Amino acid sequence: MIQHHYILAAVRYSGVSLYSSHATIYVHILDANEHAPQFLGLYTPSNLITNNINVLDSDAMSRLGSFTFYVSGDSPVGSSIGCVTAFDPDSSDNGLIVYNIVKGDTSDFFAIEPKTGCITLVKHLLPSHSYSNTGELVPGLNSKLFVRTHYLVVSASDNGTPVSKSNYTQVKIHIVPGPGGIDAPAPRFASDDVLYLTVHENVPPNTVLAPLIRQLTSDSAIPGFIAFRLVMAEPMNLLYEHRTNSNVPINLFGVIVDTGLLVTLVQLDRETHGDFHRLVVEVVGTGGIRNMFYDRLIIQSSDILNYQGD
C-alpha cells in the first residue's frame, strides 16, 4: 500500500483568467494495526490465533508454529540457544515486535532478548545436589529430575495502538550430551555395606521404604542420568522357617527406575511372606554419562513389628 501521496492543487477565477495559484498537498496515510505478528517457524500458525489465545490450553499450543533447538548439557551460562523470528506486515510502530517467554521456563534456565528473539542460557542445566545430615526424608530433596526437553511458549507482540496484537509459538529445546557424554561421574553407592531396613507389617502397596538415590555419592546423584533396577529379591528364612510359605512370589518389592524409590508392591504379611528379605539393586548411568558404570546395593529388610509369637 502506498503510504504517502502528493497532490498539486490549482485555483483560478472562473471564466477566462490569466491569474492562478498552486499548492502542494502532502497526504500521509496512517497504518491501522491490522495484523498480529506471524512466527516463521517450522509450521505456519493460524491467522486466527491472536492475543485471545489461552496459553494454558494444550490443544491450542499444538496448533502453533514451532522452533526446535539443541544445546549441550554442559553448556556454560550465557550460551546462545537459538533465535525465534516473527514478521509483522504492519508499518511503523505497529510492526515493531517484542518477544517474551510466557510459559514453560519454570526453572528459569532461559532468557530471551526482547528485540531479537534470541534465547540464551542463564543457569547451568545440570543441577547440583546436597544431602541432609539427618536420616529423615526431606520433601523435595533430589526429587527434581533433570529435564531432557524443555517446552517454552514465546509470544511476539507488536507496538500497535490503541491495542497491541500478539501471536505465539512453541520452542522445543533438547538437551544433548556434550562431546563424549555428560561430564559427570558414574553413579556409585556411597557405602559397600549392607543397607538394613525395617518394614512394618500390613503397610499398603506402594509404601515408600527408602529413597535409594540418597544412598549414592553426592557427586553422582544426578536425576535424569541414572536408572535403578531391582535385580534380585529373595526371602531369607532365618527365623521361624516353619511359618514361611515356600511359594512366596519375589515381586513383593519394586524400585522406581528414575527416582530410586524402593516401594512395596503388596500388603506384606509376616506369616505369608517371611521375616527377612534380601534385595539387590543396581544403578547405572544413562543418557550420556561418560562411563556407563553400574553399581549394586544389597538391602536386607526385616519385619519385626506387629508379631506376638505363638
C-alpha positions in Angstrom: 0.0 0.0 0.0 1.2 3.5 -0.9 1.5 5.4 2.4 2.5 8.8 1.0 0.7 10.9 -1.6 1.5 14.3 -3.2 -1.3 16.4 -4.7 -0.8 19.5 -6.8 -3.9 21.8 -6.5 -4.5 24.9 -8.6 -7.1 27.7 -8.1 -8.2 30.4 -10.6 -11.1 32.7 -11.2 -14.0 31.2 -13.1 -14.1 32.1 -16.7 -11.2 33.3 -18.6 -8.4 34.5 -16.4 -4.6 34.6 -16.6 -4.3 34.5 -12.8 -4.0 31.3 -10.8 -2.3 29.9 -7.7 -0.9 26.5 -6.9 -0.4 24.5 -3.7 1.2 21.1 -3.0 -0.7 18.9 -0.6 1.2 16.1 1.3 -1.1 13.2 2.4 0.3 10.6 4.8 -1.9 7.6 5.4 -1.7 6.3 8.9 -1.3 2.5 9.2 -4.0 0.7 11.1 -2.8 -2.2 13.3 -4.5 -4.9 11.2 -2.1 -7.8 11.7 -0.7 -9.8 14.5 2.9 -10.9 14.3 3.4 -14.2 12.5 6.2 -16.6 13.5 8.4 -18.0 10.8 8.7 -21.4 12.4 8.6 -25.0 11.2 4.8 -24.7 10.8 2.8 -21.6 10.0 0.4 -20.8 12.8 -3.2 -20.0 12.0 -4.0 -16.3 11.4 -6.9 -16.8 13.7 -4.6 -17.3 16.7 -4.1 -13.8 18.1 -3.9 -12.4 21.6 -7.1 -14.1 22.8 -5.3 -17.5 22.9 -5.2 -19.3 26.2 -1.5 -20.3 26.6 -2.6 -22.9 29.2 -4.6 -24.7 26.6 -2.5 -27.7 25.3 -4.8 -28.1 22.3 -4.2 -24.5 21.2 -0.5 -24.9 21.8 -0.4 -27.8 19.4 -1.6 -25.6 16.5 1.3 -23.1 17.0 4.3 -22.8 14.7 7.3 -24.4 16.4 11.1 -23.9 16.7 13.5 -26.7 17.7 16.9 -26.1 19.2 19.6 -28.3 20.7 22.0 -27.4 23.5 24.7 -29.4 25.2 24.0 -30.4 28.8 27.4 -28.9 29.9 27.0 -25.6 28.1 28.2 -22.6 30.1 25.9 -19.8 31.2 25.5 -17.2 28.5 25.4 -19.8 25.7 23.2 -18.9 22.7 20.4 -21.4 22.2 18.8 -20.0 19.1 16.6 -17.3 17.8 12.9 -17.2 17.0 11.7 -14.9 14.2 8.3 -13.3 13.6 7.1 -10.9 10.9 4.5 -8.2 11.1 3.4 -6.7 7.8 2.2 -3.5 9.6 4.4 -0.5 9.3 5.9 1.9 11.8 5.3 1.2 15.5 2.5 -1.3 14.5 5.2 -3.5 13.1 7.7 -3.3 15.9 7.9 -6.7 17.7 8.8 -7.6 21.3 9.5 -11.2 22.3 8.8 -12.7 25.7 8.8 -16.2 27.3 5.2 -16.6 28.6 5.1 -20.3 29.6 7.3 -23.3 30.2 10.5 -21.9 31.7 9.5 -22.9 35.3 13.1 -23.3 36.4 14.4 -20.0 34.9 17.0 -21.7 32.7 16.5 -19.4 29.7 16.1 -15.7 28.8 15.0 -14.1 25.6 16.2 -10.8 24.1 13.1 -8.8 23.6 14.1 -7.2 20.3 15.9 -10.0 18.6 14.1 -13.1 19.9 17.4 -14.8 20.7 17.3 -17.3 23.6 20.3 -17.7 25.9 21.1 -19.9 28.8 21.1 -18.2 32.2 21.6 -21.1 34.6 23.5 -24.4 34.4 21.4 -27.2 33.1 23.0 -29.9 35.2 21.7 -29.5 38.8 23.8 -29.7 41.9 22.6 -31.6 44.9 23.3 -31.7 48.6 22.3 -34.1 51.2 20.6 -33.7 54.6 22.6 -34.6 57.7 19.7 -36.4 59.2 18.2 -39.7 58.2 14.8 -38.2 57.6 13.4 -37.9 54.1 13.3 -34.2 53.3 10.5 -33.2 50.9 11.8 -32.2 47.5 15.3 -33.4 48.2 16.8 -34.6 45.0 13.3 -35.1 43.7 13.6 -32.6 40.7 14.5 -34.7 37.7 16.8 -33.4 35.0 14.7 -32.3 32.1 15.9 -33.6 28.7 13.5 -31.4 26.7 12.1 -28.0 27.6 8.9 -26.8 26.0 8.6 -23.0 26.0 5.9 -20.8 24.7 7.2 -17.5 23.3 5.0 -14.5 22.4 5.6 -11.9 19.8 3.7 -8.7 20.5 3.6 -5.6 18.3 3.6 -2.0 19.5 0.3 -1.2 17.9 -2.2 1.4 19.2 -4.7 1.5 20.7 -4.5 -2.3 21.0 -1.3 -4.4 20.7 -1.7 -7.7 18.9 0.2 -10.9 19.8 0.9 -14.3 18.5 2.6 -17.4 20.0 5.0 -20.2 19.1 6.3 -23.3 20.8 10.0 -23.6 21.3 11.5 -27.1 21.9 14.9 -27.1 23.5 16.5 -30.6 23.5 19.4 -31.2 25.9 22.0 -33.4 24.4 25.3 -34.8 25.8 28.4 -32.9 25.2 31.4 -34.3 23.3 32.0 -37.8 24.8 29.0 -37.6 27.0 27.8 -35.7 30.1 30.7 -34.5 32.2 29.5 -36.2 35.4 30.8 -39.2 37.4 29.2 -42.6 37.0 26.7 -43.4 39.7 28.1 -45.1 42.8 26.6 -46.1 46.1 28.3 -44.3 49.0 28.8 -47.5 51.0 29.6 -51.1 50.3 27.9 -52.2 53.5 24.5 -53.9 53.5 21.6 -51.5 54.0 19.3 -52.7 56.7 15.6 -51.6 56.6 12.7 -52.4 58.9 9.3 -52.9 57.3 6.0 -52.5 59.1 3.7 -55.4 58.6 0.4 -54.7 56.8 1.6 -51.5 55.2 -0.3 -50.9 52.0 1.1 -51.4 48.5 3.2 -48.5 47.1 4.6 -47.6 50.5 8.0 -45.9 50.1 10.6 -47.8 52.2 13.7 -45.8 51.2 14.8 -43.2 48.6 17.8 -45.1 47.3 19.1 -42.0 45.4 20.2 -40.8 48.8 22.5 -43.8 49.1 24.6 -42.6 46.1 27.7 -40.4 46.4 26.7 -36.8 46.3 28.6 -36.0 43.1 27.0 -38.9 41.2 23.3 -38.4 42.2 22.2 -36.6 39.1 18.5 -37.4 38.4 17.8 -37.9 34.8 21.1 -39.6 34.1 20.8 -42.6 36.4 18.5 -45.6 36.4 17.7 -48.1 39.1 16.8 -51.7 38.7 15.9 -54.4 41.2 17.9 -57.4 40.0 17.1 -59.8 42.8 14.7 -60.2 45.7 14.5 -63.4 47.8 13.2 -64.4 51.2 15.7 -65.2 53.9 14.2 -67.7 56.3 16.5 -67.2 59.2 13.8 -67.3 61.9 10.5 -69.1 62.2 11.1 -71.1 59.0 8.1 -73.2 59.6 5.9 -70.0 59.2 7.1 -69.1 55.8 5.3 -70.2 52.7 7.8 -71.8 50.3 5.8 -70.5 47.3 6.3 -66.8 48.1 6.5 -64.7 44.9 9.5 -62.5 44.6 7.5 -59.4 43.4 7.0 -58.1 46.9 9.2 -55.0 46.3 9.9 -52.7 43.4 12.2 -49.8 42.6 11.1 -46.8 40.6 13.5 -46.6 37.7 14.3 -42.9 37.6 13.8 -41.8 41.2 15.2 -44.9 43.0 12.3 -45.1 45.4 12.1 -48.6 47.0 8.4 -49.4 47.4 6.2 -52.3 48.5 4.1 -54.0 45.8 1.8 -55.9 48.0 0.5 -55.7 51.6 3.2 -57.5 53.5 2.3 -60.3 55.9 4.8 -61.9 58.1 3.3 -65.3 58.2 2.9 -65.5 54.5 5.9 -63.6 53.2 8.6 -64.3 55.8 10.7 -62.4 58.3 13.7 -61.3 56.2 14.3 -60.5 52.6 17.5 -59.9 50.7 17.3 -57.4 47.8 19.9 -56.4 45.3 19.5 -53.1 43.5 21.6 -51.9 40.5 22.2 -48.4 39.4 23.6 -47.5 36.0 24.5 -44.3 34.2 22.2 -43.3 31.3 21.7 -40.6 28.8 25.3 -39.7 28.2 27.2 -40.4 31.4 30.7 -41.0 30.1 31.2 -44.3 32.0 28.1 -46.5 31.7 29.2 -47.9 35.0 26.9 -49.9 37.3 27.0 -50.4 41.0 25.0 -52.7 43.3 23.5 -52.2 46.7 22.5 -55.1 49.0 19.4 -54.5 51.1 18.2 -56.7 53.9 14.7 -56.0 55.2 13.2 -57.4 58.3 9.6 -57.3 59.6 9.8 -57.4 63.4 6.6 -55.4 64.1 3.1 -56.5 64.9 4.1 -60.0 65.7 3.1 -61.5 69.0 4.5 -65.1 68.6 2.8 -68.3 69.3 
